[in-house]
Amino acid sequence: MEKESVKDVILRYGVLLGKRNTERQKTDFLRAAQKQLEQAGFPVDITCVSASLMRRESVNMYNLYAGDFKKADVVFITYYDTPLWQFYPKEQKAFDANWSRGNFLLHTLLFLCCMIAIAAFLYLTVIPSLQKHGFVSLWGAVLVLVCLFGFYGIRHMRGGIAAGNTMVRNSSSLIALFALAWDLSEQEKQHVAFAMIDEGTRSEYGLRMLQEYIGKKRIQRVYLDSIGNVGKLQGFADRHILEGLHEKLAEHAEWHDLAEDKHAYGDILLTSGSCDNGCVSLKIEKRTDNSDLEQQVNKVIQVLKALMISCVS
């Protein structure tokens, strides 16, 4: 299979499949990701757990695993779900779900208001007009359109409205992992696995699913978050890991001690931006030119391959 260019990967997962909020959007992404990784030479396993967490209703959560976890020395991890649109400005940080219950309640309130408005319009306007003019009339067409709009709203707004700009958080990290999968040699693939997890912007339940999937096996976990953020690559790890990292890694990224409360994400964390007291703020902005993202992805690939060498050795 011919290697796919980074530009094509950006188009597919940053634009065409850029929103991954509803279950339909997530399963569409997972099907494309499974095909992509299998073509790159990795066996793929997708697991599903149904649970009621922050919402009253039970939802399905999906994790995708690629590679042989029994033989792999390192697993590269990132989340694929997209955050909700923010009603009010809030600073977002890397390695943090940045979940806001208040923002989710506003999304729920907006959904309920829309459904009430549709129901009132049907009851007060459409139904009386249908009784007067019959179904085969303009009002019959209005009824069909309103019902279609209501069905669309239930499917796409029930869980909240997805953010519009998803390239930074977190399509950029997905693109880097897909590009890495194509860049590895057959020998390198024996040492590497991938995990694309759900609920990274909400409950982070996907991390729990991953831990259960790995079990007690000792495997180095490298977690990526928003590597398309503006700024230099920032890495975090425990001191004993930093001392054993490949020398070339210092050329491409700034390295910091991993905070105790961030160990749940992985052994090595990688993002980009400016680090202030161990925190990296994310600038969620729309990109008009992806050429700089291509350069960033290529740089990340080199860092990840160097990390792989350090983990294997």
Contacts in CASP RR format, 6 or more apart in sequence:
PFRMAT RR
TARGET T0000
AUTHOR 0000-0000-0000
METHOD contacts of the structure
MODEL  1
MEKESVKDVILRYGVLLGKRNTERQKTDFLRAAQKQLEQAGFPVDITCVS
ASLMRRESVNMYNLYAGDFKKADVVFITYYDTPLWQFYPKEQKAFDANWS
RGNFLLHTLLFLCCMIAIAAFLYLTVIPSLQKHGFVSLWGAVLVLVCLFG
FYGIRHMRGGIAAGNTMVRNSSSLIALFALAWDLSEQEKQHVAFAMIDEG
TRSEYGLRMLQEYIGKKRIQRVYLDSIGNVGKLQGFADRHILEGLHEKLA
EHAEWHDLAEDKHAYGDILLTSGSCDNGCVSLKIEKRTDNSDLEQQVNKV
IQVLKALMISCVS
1 39 0 8 1.000
1 40 0 8 1.000
3 182 0 8 1.000
3 183 0 8 1.000
4 36 0 8 1.000
4 178 0 8 1.000
4 182 0 8 1.000
6 175 0 8 1.000
6 179 0 8 1.000
6 294 0 8 1.000
6 297 0 8 1.000
6 298 0 8 1.000
7 290 0 8 1.000
7 294 0 8 1.000
9 175 0 8 1.000
9 178 0 8 1.000
9 179 0 8 1.000
10 175 0 8 1.000
10 290 0 8 1.000
10 293 0 8 1.000
10 294 0 8 1.000
10 297 0 8 1.000
12 32 0 8 1.000
13 29 0 8 1.000
13 32 0 8 1.000
13 33 0 8 1.000
13 171 0 8 1.000
13 174 0 8 1.000
13 175 0 8 1.000
13 178 0 8 1.000
14 166 0 8 1.000
14 167 0 8 1.000
14 171 0 8 1.000
14 174 0 8 1.000
14 175 0 8 1.000
17 25 0 8 1.000
17 28 0 8 1.000
17 29 0 8 1.000
17 32 0 8 1.000
18 29 0 8 1.000
18 82 0 8 1.000
18 166 0 8 1.000
18 167 0 8 1.000
18 171 0 8 1.000
19 25 0 8 1.000
19 82 0 8 1.000
19 162 0 8 1.000
19 164 0 8 1.000
19 166 0 8 1.000
20 26 0 8 1.000
20 29 0 8 1.000
20 80 0 8 1.000
20 81 0 8 1.000
20 82 0 8 1.000
20 162 0 8 1.000
20 166 0 8 1.000
21 81 0 8 1.000
21 82 0 8 1.000
21 84 0 8 1.000
21 159 0 8 1.000
21 160 0 8 1.000
21 161 0 8 1.000
21 162 0 8 1.000
22 155 0 8 1.000
22 156 0 8 1.000
22 159 0 8 1.000
22 162 0 8 1.000
23 59 0 8 1.000
23 60 0 8 1.000
24 155 0 8 1.000
25 162 0 8 1.000
26 62 0 8 1.000
26 80 0 8 1.000
26 81 0 8 1.000
26 198 0 8 1.000
27 62 0 8 1.000
29 80 0 8 1.000
30 46 0 8 1.000
30 62 0 8 1.000
30 64 0 8 1.000
33 44 0 8 1.000
33 64 0 8 1.000
33 80 0 8 1.000
33 174 0 8 1.000
33 178 0 8 1.000
33 196 0 8 1.000
34 44 0 8 1.000
34 46 0 8 1.000
34 64 0 8 1.000
36 178 0 8 1.000
36 181 0 8 1.000
37 44 0 8 1.000
37 64 0 8 1.000
37 66 0 8 1.000
37 178 0 8 1.000
37 181 0 8 1.000
37 194 0 8 1.000
38 44 0 8 1.000
40 178 0 8 1.000
40 181 0 8 1.000
40 182 0 8 1.000
40 184 0 8 1.000
41 181 0 8 1.000
41 189 0 8 1.000
42 66 0 8 1.000
42 67 0 8 1.000
42 181 0 8 1.000
42 189 0 8 1.000
42 193 0 8 1.000
42 194 0 8 1.000
43 66 0 8 1.000
43 67 0 8 1.000
43 68 0 8 1.000
44 64 0 8 1.000
44 65 0 8 1.000
44 66 0 8 1.000
44 67 0 8 1.000
45 64 0 8 1.000
45 65 0 8 1.000
45 66 0 8 1.000
46 62 0 8 1.000
46 63 0 8 1.000
46 64 0 8 1.000
46 65 0 8 1.000
47 62 0 8 1.000
47 63 0 8 1.000
47 65 0 8 1.000
47 209 0 8 1.000
47 213 0 8 1.000
48 60 0 8 1.000
48 61 0 8 1.000
48 62 0 8 1.000
49 60 0 8 1.000
49 61 0 8 1.000
49 205 0 8 1.000
49 209 0 8 1.000
50 58 0 8 1.000
50 59 0 8 1.000
50 60 0 8 1.000
50 61 0 8 1.000
51 58 0 8 1.000
51 59 0 8 1.000
51 61 0 8 1.000
51 205 0 8 1.000
52 58 0 8 1.000
52 59 0 8 1.000
53 59 0 8 1.000
53 199 0 8 1.000
53 202 0 8 1.000
53 203 0 8 1.000
53 205 0 8 1.000
54 99 0 8 1.000
54 101 0 8 1.000
54 104 0 8 1.000
54 202 0 8 1.000
54 203 0 8 1.000
55 159 0 8 1.000
61 198 0 8 1.000
61 199 0 8 1.000
61 205 0 8 1.000
61 206 0 8 1.000
61 209 0 8 1.000
62 198 0 8 1.000
63 195 0 8 1.000
63 196 0 8 1.000
63 197 0 8 1.000
63 198 0 8 1.000
63 206 0 8 1.000
63 209 0 8 1.000
63 210 0 8 1.000
63 213 0 8 1.000
64 80 0 8 1.000
64 194 0 8 1.000
64 195 0 8 1.000
64 196 0 8 1.000
64 197 0 8 1.000
65 193 0 8 1.000
65 194 0 8 1.000
65 195 0 8 1.000
65 210 0 8 1.000
65 213 0 8 1.000
66 181 0 8 1.000
66 193 0 8 1.000
66 194 0 8 1.000
66 195 0 8 1.000
66 196 0 8 1.000
67 189 0 8 1.000
67 192 0 8 1.000
67 193 0 8 1.000
67 194 0 8 1.000
68 190 0 8 1.000
68 193 0 8 1.000
69 75 0 8 1.000
69 193 0 8 1.000
69 213 0 8 1.000
69 214 0 8 1.000
69 217 0 8 1.000
69 219 0 8 1.000
70 217 0 8 1.000
71 190 0 8 1.000
71 191 0 8 1.000
72 190 0 8 1.000
72 191 0 8 1.000
72 192 0 8 1.000
72 193 0 8 1.000
72 219 0 8 1.000
73 191 0 8 1.000
73 192 0 8 1.000
73 219 0 8 1.000
73 220 0 8 1.000
73 308 0 8 1.000
73 311 0 8 1.000
73 312 0 8 1.000
74 191 0 8 1.000
74 192 0 8 1.000
74 193 0 8 1.000
74 219 0 8 1.000
74 220 0 8 1.000
74 221 0 8 1.000
74 222 0 8 1.000
74 307 0 8 1.000
74 308 0 8 1.000
74 311 0 8 1.000
74 312 0 8 1.000
75 192 0 8 1.000
75 193 0 8 1.000
75 194 0 8 1.000
75 195 0 8 1.000
75 214 0 8 1.000
75 219 0 8 1.000
75 220 0 8 1.000
75 221 0 8 1.000
75 222 0 8 1.000
76 177 0 8 1.000
76 180 0 8 1.000
76 192 0 8 1.000
76 193 0 8 1.000
76 194 0 8 1.000
76 195 0 8 1.000
76 222 0 8 1.000
76 224 0 8 1.000
76 304 0 8 1.000
77 194 0 8 1.000
77 195 0 8 1.000
77 196 0 8 1.000
77 197 0 8 1.000
77 210 0 8 1.000
77 221 0 8 1.000
77 222 0 8 1.000
77 223 0 8 1.000
77 224 0 8 1.000
77 265 0 8 1.000
77 266 0 8 1.000
78 170 0 8 1.000
78 173 0 8 1.000
78 174 0 8 1.000
78 176 0 8 1.000
78 177 0 8 1.000
78 195 0 8 1.000
78 196 0 8 1.000
78 197 0 8 1.000
78 223 0 8 1.000
78 224 0 8 1.000
78 225 0 8 1.000
79 170 0 8 1.000
79 173 0 8 1.000
79 196 0 8 1.000
79 197 0 8 1.000
79 198 0 8 1.000
79 199 0 8 1.000
79 200 0 8 1.000
79 201 0 8 1.000
79 206 0 8 1.000
79 225 0 8 1.000
80 170 0 8 1.000
80 174 0 8 1.000
80 196 0 8 1.000
80 197 0 8 1.000
80 198 0 8 1.000
81 198 0 8 1.000
81 199 0 8 1.000
81 200 0 8 1.000
81 201 0 8 1.000
81 202 0 8 1.000
82 162 0 8 1.000
82 163 0 8 1.000
82 166 0 8 1.000
82 169 0 8 1.000
82 170 0 8 1.000
82 201 0 8 1.000
83 92 0 8 1.000
83 98 0 8 1.000
83 162 0 8 1.000
83 163 0 8 1.000
83 166 0 8 1.000
83 169 0 8 1.000
83 201 0 8 1.000
84 103 0 8 1.000
84 104 0 8 1.000
84 107 0 8 1.000
84 160 0 8 1.000
84 161 0 8 1.000
84 162 0 8 1.000
84 163 0 8 1.000
84 201 0 8 1.000
85 107 0 8 1.000
85 160 0 8 1.000
85 161 0 8 1.000
85 162 0 8 1.000
85 163 0 8 1.000
85 164 0 8 1.000
86 100 0 8 1.000
86 103 0 8 1.000
86 163 0 8 1.000
87 103 0 8 1.000
87 106 0 8 1.000
87 107 0 8 1.000
88 103 0 8 1.000
90 98 0 8 1.000
90 100 0 8 1.000
90 103 0 8 1.000
91 281 0 8 1.000
92 98 0 8 1.000
92 169 0 8 1.000
92 281 0 8 1.000
92 282 0 8 1.000
92 284 0 8 1.000
93 279 0 8 1.000
93 280 0 8 1.000
93 281 0 8 1.000
93 282 0 8 1.000
94 225 0 8 1.000
94 226 0 8 1.000
94 229 0 8 1.000
94 234 0 8 1.000
94 269 0 8 1.000
94 271 0 8 1.000
94 279 0 8 1.000
94 280 0 8 1.000
94 281 0 8 1.000
94 282 0 8 1.000
95 223 0 8 1.000
95 225 0 8 1.000
95 236 0 8 1.000
95 262 0 8 1.000
95 265 0 8 1.000
95 269 0 8 1.000
95 271 0 8 1.000
95 280 0 8 1.000
97 200 0 8 1.000
97 201 0 8 1.000
97 202 0 8 1.000
97 203 0 8 1.000
97 204 0 8 1.000
98 201 0 8 1.000
99 201 0 8 1.000
99 202 0 8 1.000
99 203 0 8 1.000
104 160 0 8 1.000
107 157 0 8 1.000
107 159 0 8 1.000
107 160 0 8 1.000
107 161 0 8 1.000
108 159 0 8 1.000
108 160 0 8 1.000
110 157 0 8 1.000
110 160 0 8 1.000
110 161 0 8 1.000
111 153 0 8 1.000
111 157 0 8 1.000
111 158 0 8 1.000
111 159 0 8 1.000
111 160 0 8 1.000
114 150 0 8 1.000
114 153 0 8 1.000
114 157 0 8 1.000
115 150 0 8 1.000
115 154 0 8 1.000
118 146 0 8 1.000
118 149 0 8 1.000
118 150 0 8 1.000
121 146 0 8 1.000
122 143 0 8 1.000
122 146 0 8 1.000
126 139 0 8 1.000
126 140 0 8 1.000
126 142 0 8 1.000
126 143 0 8 1.000
126 146 0 8 1.000
129 137 0 8 1.000
129 139 0 8 1.000
129 142 0 8 1.000
130 137 0 8 1.000
130 139 0 8 1.000
130 140 0 8 1.000
130 143 0 8 1.000
133 139 0 8 1.000
134 140 0 8 1.000
135 143 0 8 1.000
163 169 0 8 1.000
163 284 0 8 1.000
164 286 0 8 1.000
165 284 0 8 1.000
165 285 0 8 1.000
165 286 0 8 1.000
165 287 0 8 1.000
167 228 0 8 1.000
167 286 0 8 1.000
167 287 0 8 1.000
167 290 0 8 1.000
167 293 0 8 1.000
168 226 0 8 1.000
168 228 0 8 1.000
168 229 0 8 1.000
168 282 0 8 1.000
168 283 0 8 1.000
168 284 0 8 1.000
168 285 0 8 1.000
168 287 0 8 1.000
169 201 0 8 1.000
169 225 0 8 1.000
169 226 0 8 1.000
169 229 0 8 1.000
169 282 0 8 1.000
169 284 0 8 1.000
170 201 0 8 1.000
170 225 0 8 1.000
170 226 0 8 1.000
172 226 0 8 1.000
172 227 0 8 1.000
172 228 0 8 1.000
172 229 0 8 1.000
172 293 0 8 1.000
172 296 0 8 1.000
172 297 0 8 1.000
173 224 0 8 1.000
173 225 0 8 1.000
173 226 0 8 1.000
173 227 0 8 1.000
173 228 0 8 1.000
174 196 0 8 1.000
175 293 0 8 1.000
175 297 0 8 1.000
176 224 0 8 1.000
176 227 0 8 1.000
176 297 0 8 1.000
176 300 0 8 1.000
176 301 0 8 1.000
176 304 0 8 1.000
177 194 0 8 1.000
177 196 0 8 1.000
177 224 0 8 1.000
179 297 0 8 1.000
179 298 0 8 1.000
179 301 0 8 1.000
180 300 0 8 1.000
180 301 0 8 1.000
180 304 0 8 1.000
180 305 0 8 1.000
181 194 0 8 1.000
183 301 0 8 1.000
183 305 0 8 1.000
184 192 0 8 1.000
184 305 0 8 1.000
188 305 0 8 1.000
188 308 0 8 1.000
191 308 0 8 1.000
191 311 0 8 1.000
191 312 0 8 1.000
192 308 0 8 1.000
193 219 0 8 1.000
195 210 0 8 1.000
195 213 0 8 1.000
197 206 0 8 1.000
197 207 0 8 1.000
197 209 0 8 1.000
197 210 0 8 1.000
198 205 0 8 1.000
198 206 0 8 1.000
198 209 0 8 1.000
199 205 0 8 1.000
199 206 0 8 1.000
200 206 0 8 1.000
200 207 0 8 1.000
204 264 0 8 1.000
207 264 0 8 1.000
207 265 0 8 1.000
220 267 0 8 1.000
220 268 0 8 1.000
220 311 0 8 1.000
221 265 0 8 1.000
221 266 0 8 1.000
221 267 0 8 1.000
221 268 0 8 1.000
222 266 0 8 1.000
222 267 0 8 1.000
222 268 0 8 1.000
222 269 0 8 1.000
222 270 0 8 1.000
222 304 0 8 1.000
222 307 0 8 1.000
222 311 0 8 1.000
223 265 0 8 1.000
223 266 0 8 1.000
223 268 0 8 1.000
223 269 0 8 1.000
223 270 0 8 1.000
224 269 0 8 1.000
224 270 0 8 1.000
224 271 0 8 1.000
224 300 0 8 1.000
225 265 0 8 1.000
225 269 0 8 1.000
225 270 0 8 1.000
225 271 0 8 1.000
226 271 0 8 1.000
226 272 0 8 1.000
226 282 0 8 1.000
227 233 0 8 1.000
227 270 0 8 1.000
227 271 0 8 1.000
227 272 0 8 1.000
227 296 0 8 1.000
227 297 0 8 1.000
227 300 0 8 1.000
228 272 0 8 1.000
228 293 0 8 1.000
228 296 0 8 1.000
229 271 0 8 1.000
229 272 0 8 1.000
229 273 0 8 1.000
229 280 0 8 1.000
229 282 0 8 1.000
229 283 0 8 1.000
230 272 0 8 1.000
230 273 0 8 1.000
230 283 0 8 1.000
230 285 0 8 1.000
231 272 0 8 1.000
231 273 0 8 1.000
231 274 0 8 1.000
232 253 0 8 1.000
232 254 0 8 1.000
232 272 0 8 1.000
232 273 0 8 1.000
232 274 0 8 1.000
233 252 0 8 1.000
233 253 0 8 1.000
233 254 0 8 1.000
233 270 0 8 1.000
233 271 0 8 1.000
233 272 0 8 1.000
233 273 0 8 1.000
233 299 0 8 1.000
233 300 0 8 1.000
233 303 0 8 1.000
234 253 0 8 1.000
234 254 0 8 1.000
234 256 0 8 1.000
234 270 0 8 1.000
234 271 0 8 1.000
234 272 0 8 1.000
234 273 0 8 1.000
234 274 0 8 1.000
234 275 0 8 1.000
234 280 0 8 1.000
235 253 0 8 1.000
235 254 0 8 1.000
235 255 0 8 1.000
235 256 0 8 1.000
235 268 0 8 1.000
235 269 0 8 1.000
235 270 0 8 1.000
235 271 0 8 1.000
236 255 0 8 1.000
236 256 0 8 1.000
236 257 0 8 1.000
236 258 0 8 1.000
236 259 0 8 1.000
236 262 0 8 1.000
236 268 0 8 1.000
236 269 0 8 1.000
236 270 0 8 1.000
236 278 0 8 1.000
237 245 0 8 1.000
237 255 0 8 1.000
237 257 0 8 1.000
237 258 0 8 1.000
237 267 0 8 1.000
237 268 0 8 1.000
237 269 0 8 1.000
238 257 0 8 1.000
238 258 0 8 1.000
238 267 0 8 1.000
239 257 0 8 1.000
241 267 0 8 1.000
241 268 0 8 1.000
242 255 0 8 1.000
242 257 0 8 1.000
244 310 0 8 1.000
245 255 0 8 1.000
245 306 0 8 1.000
245 307 0 8 1.000
245 310 0 8 1.000
246 306 0 8 1.000
246 307 0 8 1.000
246 309 0 8 1.000
246 310 0 8 1.000
248 302 0 8 1.000
248 306 0 8 1.000
249 255 0 8 1.000
249 303 0 8 1.000
249 306 0 8 1.000
249 307 0 8 1.000
249 310 0 8 1.000
252 299 0 8 1.000
252 302 0 8 1.000
252 303 0 8 1.000
253 270 0 8 1.000
253 303 0 8 1.000
254 275 0 8 1.000
256 275 0 8 1.000
256 278 0 8 1.000
258 267 0 8 1.000
258 268 0 8 1.000
258 269 0 8 1.000
259 278 0 8 1.000
262 269 0 8 1.000
268 307 0 8 1.000
270 300 0 8 1.000
270 303 0 8 1.000
270 304 0 8 1.000
271 280 0 8 1.000
272 280 0 8 1.000
272 296 0 8 1.000
273 280 0 8 1.000
273 281 0 8 1.000
273 282 0 8 1.000
274 280 0 8 1.000
274 281 0 8 1.000
287 293 0 8 1.000
END
